């Protein structure tokens, strides 16, 4: 491993494309899907493995990934002090909002139809104020006083949107400590510890359980963690075998921690080395195995997968409970889990290719006309969950 003394003099900077960080997104999103499924299926997997339960922490891995890849994508304009905040927010809006609004519209139709036919569901979860805060993506910014369960996973988009708005502040910290990445990583750990203790004192729960109730606090140290990992990665160079070995080792350690039900905060911390090691595969060109077209396509559709899986699950159970006259809280059969997974994947790819991509292109072209680019980000980078 080689270490350099100054930013800008690294022996081999990260290449523009980091395909492993795109491919891993599908695995992370699928993990969140299976986390929610295991709350509905009849098998109790916890005595055998904690992987399904800990898979819900894929959201935290996405937060880390978000800080990492946005720093990568905008590294040059940040170092030159020429970040166009308007264009940055337009690009982030184009990434997050089209699929978010499309899926929210589907939920709205589903709730309306369920109300008309007298379906069994808790109408308090679908209130106008909650809908407004969800549309604006502010429903995870404050203590939960109004229930906003229109699409449960969208709380993380609210947290991501906060991080996007605050990106200049995060980026400034990353630049100030760019030559001292270990201090940056220690700072992220300290912020995580302080917020975790504060959240436990006020709400009686771990910070990694924060969602609609101040879930924004969850992204702050993890986004900073991702920035610190990127700055560290700029100073590290592995040979091909070292890079592959580090990626496998970090993945195995993370899976073992999940399997043996390690403290969730430890699992989140272990997700960081996996993100870094996967990115480091691209420096010596050791990323071909994770850059296959189907893997990249699945990674690109992971955001839509994350968004659609709960509405599809709720809709499926609602329809079946209405047809069979049983409670919507019924336990899924194995064949229903298989059908749901297939339908969810189909819906995710449909949303991605028919709505998300065209709308993103249209919005970004509009932003280009409004604010012509003088300096572009060096690479669009791999996309995050909402990031």
N, C-alpha and C positions, 0 to 999 in steps of 0.2 A: 504494500500500500504506500502510495506517495502522498505527501502533504505539501502544499504550497504556502507561500508566505502572504500573498496578497490576492485580493479579488481581482479578477481580470488576467491573472497570470497562471491560472490552473493549467496543467499539462493537456488535459482533454476535457473541455467544458461539456456539459450535457448537450447532446444533439437536439435539434429542434423537435423531433418526434420521439416520444417515449411510449411505444405501443403497449408495453406491459401494464402501464397504469390505465390504459383504456380497457384492456382485456380483463383485468382484475375487478373492474366495476361490476361486471355481470355476476361474478361469484359473490360479491358483497351484497348486491341487491337481491339475489336469489336467497342468500342467507337470511335476510330480513323477511322475505316472503315465507320461508320455512319456519321462521320463529313465530310468525302469526298463525301459520297453519297448525303448528304443534299445540296451540292453545285450543284448537277446534277438533283435532282428531282423537280417536279413542286410545291410542297407545301412549303410555307414560314412559318417555325415553330417558327421563332424568336418572333413574337408577343405573342405566347403562352408559350414558354419555351426557356431558353438558354442552355438546356442540350446538344442538338446536337452540337451547336457551341462550347461550352466549352469542349466537349468530345475530341477535338483535343489535348487538354493538357494532354491526357493520355501518350503522349511521355515524358512529364516532370515527370509524376509519375513513368514511367519506369526508368528514369535516377536516381531518388531517390531510387527506388527499387534496382537498380544495385549497388549503393554504399553500401546499407544495406546488401544485400545477399553475395556480395563478401567479405565483412568484416566478415560475419558469416562463410562463407565457409573456409576462410583462417585464422581464428582467432588464432589458436594454433601456426601455423608456423610463423605468424607475431609476436606474443608475444615471441616466442622462437628465433626470428631473423634468421629463416631458410627458408625463402621463396625462392624457386627455380624459378627465373624469367623466365628461358627458358621454363620450364614445364608449368608455368602459362600462358605465351603467346601462347604456343602450344595448351593448353586447350581452350583459348579464340579464337584462330584462328579456331580451330575445331568447335567451337560453332557458329561463325559468318559466315565464308566464304563459306562452301558448299552450303547452301541455297541461299546465296547472289549471288554466281556465277551462280548457276542453273537458278535463276529467271532472272538474267541479260542476260544469254544466250537465254532465251525465248524471252526477249524484243528485242534482236539483230535479232533473226529470224523474229519476228513480223515486225520490221522496214524494214528488207530486203525484206520481202514479200510485204509489203505495197508499197515500192518503185518500185518493179517490176510491180505491177498491177496499179500503178499510183494513189494510194489512197491519199485522202486529209489529210495532217498533216503538222505541222511546222517542216521541216527538220533541221532547225537551232538548235532545242532542242536536236538533236541526232548527235553530232559531234564527231570526233575521240578523240580530247583532253578531252572532257567531259567524254567519255567512259574510257579513261585511268585513269583519276582522280577518277572515280567511282570504277573501278576495284581495285585501290590501297586504296580506302576509305580515301582519303585526300580532297575530294571536299567540305567539310564544314570547313576546317581549315583556309582558307584565304578569303579575300574579293572576292566576285563573279565577276571575270573578264571573265570567260568562262562558258557558260551555261552547266550544267551537269544534264539534266533531264531524263536520261535513266530510272531511277526508282526513282521518287521523294522521297518516304519515306526513301531511303537509306542514306539520309543526316544524319539521326540519328545514323546509323551504323558508319558513319565516326566520329561522335562525341564520340560514345562509344569506338571505336578503339583508339582514343586519350586518353580516360580515362584509358583504359587497359594499354597502353604504359606508362602512368604516374602513374599507380597504386602504385608503391613503395613510391612515394612522398605523395600521398593521404593517404596511410596506415600509413606512418611515422607521419603525422599530427594527425591522429586518435589515434595513440599510445601515443604520447606526451600529448594529452589532454584527454586520456581515463578516467582519474579519475575526469575530469571536463567537462562532456558532455555538460553542459549548455554553457560553453565558446565555445566549438566546434560548437554548434548550432548558437550561436551569430556570430561567425566568418563566417559561411556559409551565414547567413543573410546579413552581412556586404559586403561580396564579391558579393553577388547577387545585392545589392543596388548599389555598385560602378559600376559593369558591366552594369547594367540597365541604369544608368545615362550616362555612356560613350557611350553605344550603341545608346541611344536617341540623344546624341550630335553629333555623327558621322554619323549615318544612319537615324536618324529621326523616329525611331520605338522602340517598347519595346523589351527587350531582349528575352521575351517569343515568339516573332515572328521571331527570328533568325533561319534560316534554312541553305540553301546553302551559304548565305552571313554571314560567321563567326558563323555558328551554333555551333561550338565547344565551344564558350563562354557560351552557354546555359547549358551545362552539368557540367561545373566546380563547381558552387556553389551547384547545385542540387545533384551531386554525393557526395560532402562533407556533404550536409544535410543528406543524407542517412547514411553516416558513423556516424554522430553525433547522429542520432536517434538510431542506433544500440548500441552505447556506453551508451546511456541513458537507453535503454531497458534492458541492462545487469544488471542494478541496480534497476529494477522495478519488483515487483511481485504482480499480482492481484489474488484474489480468482476467482473461476470459473464464478460466476455471475457478478463480476466486469469486468472481461475480456470480457464477451459477451456483457455487457452493453456498455463498452468503444468502442467496435468494431461497434456496431449499431449506437451509438451516433456520432462517427467520420464519418461513411458512410452517415448518414442523414444530418449532417452539410455540408459535401462536396456536396451532391446532391442539397441541398437547395441553396448553393452559386452558383452552376452551373445554377440552374433553374432561379434564380433571376438575372442572368447575372452580378455577382460580378466581380470586377476587376480581370483580368486573373492572375495577380501575387498573389492575395489573394487565388485564387483557387489552384494554385500550392503549396502555403504554407500549405493549408488545406489537401493536399494529403499526407503530411508527417505523421500526426497523424493517418491516416487510415492505412498506411503501418505498423507503429509501433503497433497499436492496433491489427491488424490481426496477426502479429508475436507473440504478447503476448498471443494470444489464446492458443498457443501450450504449454505454461508453466504449466497451470493447467489441460491440456488435454481437453480443451473446443473447439477443432478444428474439431471434427468428422463431423459436418454438412458441412464443406467446404473441406473435404478430400475424397469425394466420387470418385471412379475411373473415372467416365466420366468427372468430373470436372477437375481432375488432367490431364487427357488426353487432354482435351480442352486447359488447360493452357500450356501444353507442346507444342501444335501446334500453339500457339499464335504468335510466331516469324514468322513462315511461313505465317500465316494469314496476318500479318502486311506487309510482303514483297510482297505477290502475289496480294493484292486487287486492287492496282492501275493498274498494267499491264492487269489484267482481265477486269477491267472497260474500259480502253482505247481500248483494243482489241475488246470488245463487241461493243462499239460505232463505232469503225472503220469499222467493218464488216457490221453492220446495216446501216451505212451511205453509204457504197459502194453498198449494195443491194437495198436500197431505193432511192438512188441519192439525199440525203439531206445532209446538213452540219453536220460534226461530233460534232458540238457544240449543237446539238439538246437536248431537255429536255427529260429525261427518263420517261417512263410511269410506273405506279405502278407495272405492271406485270414484267417489265424489272428489277426493283429494287429487286423483289422477286427472279427472276431467277438468277440475278447476285450474290445475297447473297448466294444462294444455290451452284452455281458453284464455288464461291470463297472459301467456306468452304470445298468443295470436293477437290479443288486444294491445299488448305493449308494442309489438312491431307495427301494428296498424297505426297507433297513435304517433309513433316515432316517424314513420315514413310518410303518412298522409297529413299530419298536422304539425308536428314539432319541427321537422326539417324545413318544409316550405315556409312556415311562418317565421322561423328564425332568419332565413335568407331574406325574406321580404322586409322584416324590421331592420335588419342590418343595412340593407340597401337604402332604406329611408334615412337611417342615421348618417350614412355616407353622404347623402345629398344635403342634409342639414349641417353637418359638421365635417367638411372634407378633411381627410387625414393628411397631416404633415409628417408625422412619425408614427409608424405602425408598431404594434407589439411584434417581437421577432418571430413568435410562433403562437398559433392559437392554442397549442398545447392539448393534452388529453382533457376531455370535459369531465366535470365533476357532477355529483348527483343533482345539484340544484343550481348542485351545483354538481 
